[in-house]
Structure formats: structure tokens, C-alpha cells
Amino acid sequence: KSNNSVREVRMKTRIGEHDREAKTRLVKRLLTEGSKVRVSVMFRGREVQHPQIGMALLKNVAEDLQEDALLEKAPSFEGRFLAMILAPGPSLKNKNNKEPESAKT
């Protein structure tokens, strides 16, 4: 089954390290289900003056998922959100194709 929906995972610039790792695991799970995932960083108030914080956050997420995801859209601002879109990578597509075969036998 290919699922063409785009799911969104949001975080703020002041997210803790463990919380960021939990969000990254959620993104990985959504990618294994076949969805594309928009990872958004929300800026509030004066945080907009420091886009490098959001860029670093998205860079960390992308590095953690580099084996499992393809960067479909590079990080860019959409209003108060800095967002990137990740698509399931070749390693996840192969896993998804192998599972139904083992279920049939």
C-alpha cells in the first residue's frame, strides 16, 4: 500500500534533547507507514530573529534520519514556521515491499 498523505510533526525552538529524539522517532514511524512528513519548527515572538536555531534543529532531525528518509523539500520559511518535507527513503521502501511477501507464505 502506498500512502501519499503528508503528515506534520511540529516542534518549538526551545525543545529539549529527549523530546526532539522522541519527535524524530515519531517521524521515522510515519515514514515507515509510507507517509511523507512535514517537520515544522514554530517560532514565537522574538524567536523569529534567530532562524539559525530552527535550522540547526531541522538539520539534527535530518541527520538522524538520513538512512531512512529523503529530503524532498529543503528547510524554508512558511510564515512563522520553518518547515522541511521528508519522504520515505529507499531502505524503508524495500522493507515495506518485503513484509507482504513474508506474510503471504
Buried (B, 14 or more C-beta within 10 A) or exposed (E): EEEEEBBBBEBBBEBEEEEBBEBBEBBBEBBBBBBBBBBBBBBEEEBBEEBEBBBEBBEBBBEBBEEBBBBBEEBEEEEEBBBBBBBBBEEBBEEBEEEEEEEEE
